[in-house]
Amino acid sequence: MTIRNKYSLIGITALLICFAVIFFSRHTQERRIYIHAEAVQTVYGWGYNILADEKVYIKQEFMPAVPGKQGFSSADDALRVGNLVVKKLSTDLPPAITIGDLDSLGIIRK
């Protein structure tokens, strides 16, 4: 093997290693989004906002799954439901809230 062939082989190997490092580091650096709930006072009572990186992602001014526009009776109730929505979103479930969810949290009784 000539000296020129050795340097070519070393150069190609170095380039392949660089491409591999760039490719794998790009896939392991996932962008994390901070999602959280906050209770908000509304004209209906209490509601909640779901924020993703401090931007409003979901604005819920009244109780979901309940006919009409009834607000939550307290900030704590709104926040418990908002935290359930965050939990659902973080486990790749739809953020829909059902009457059963509200019942299990003690918000309303069936």
N, C-alpha and C positions, 0 to 999 in steps of 0.2 A: 504494500500500500504506500503510495507516495505521500509526501508531506501535504500537498494540495488536497488530496482526498481525505486525509485525517482532519484538516481544518474544516473542510466542507461538512464532514460527518459531525464534528463538534458543533458547528454553527447550526446545522439542521436540528440536532438534538436539543440545543439550547432554545431554539425557536419553538419546538414542540412542547418543551417544558413550560415556557412562558405562556403559550396558548392554553395549556391545560390548567395552569394556576389561575389565569384570568377567567376561564370558563367556569371552573368550580367555585371560585370565590364569588362570582356574580350570582350563582344560584343559592348560595348559602346566606347571603345578606338580604334576607327578607325585610321589607319595610313593615315595622310594627305600627299599628294604629291604636291609640289609646281611646277606648270607648267607655263612657260612663253616663249615668243618669243624674238629673238634677230636678228637684221639685220646683214648680213655678205656680204662682198665684194667677188664676184666670178669672174671667167674668163668671164662670160656672162653678168656681170653688178652687180646687187644686188640680193641677195636671203635671205632666213631666215632659222634659226634653231629653232626648238621647243625643249626646254629643260625640262626634268622632273627630279627634284632633282639634277640639274646642270649637268645631263648627256644628250647628244644629243639623242633625241627620234625620231625626223624627221629632215632630212637635205634636204632642198629644194633650189637647186642652180639656178633655173630658174622659170619663171612663170608657174604655173600649168594651165592646160586646154587650153593652147595656143600651136598651132602646132610649132614644132621646139624647139630650146633651146634659148629663149629670156629671158634675165634677166630683172629685174625691173629697171626702169630708176633712181630710187632714193631709199635711205635707208628708207625713210618715207613710200613709197609705199609698199616695202617689209614688213615693220613692221606692216602696217595696215592689210595686208593679213595674216601675221603670227598671229596677235592678233585675227583675225576671226577664225583661226584654233584652237587657244587656247580656245576661247569661245565655239566652237563646241565640242571640247573634254570635256570641263568641264560640258556640258549639255548632255553628252552621245550620241552625234550625230557623224556620221562618219566625219573625218577631210577633206573630199574631197572638193575641190574648183572648182566651175563651172565658165563658162564665165559670167553668170548672177551675180555671186558674185563679180567678177572683175569689171563688169559694175556698180554695185550698189556702189562700193567703189570709183568709178571714175578713176580706173586704166586704163581701156580700154573702148572703145565704140564699141557696136555691129555693 
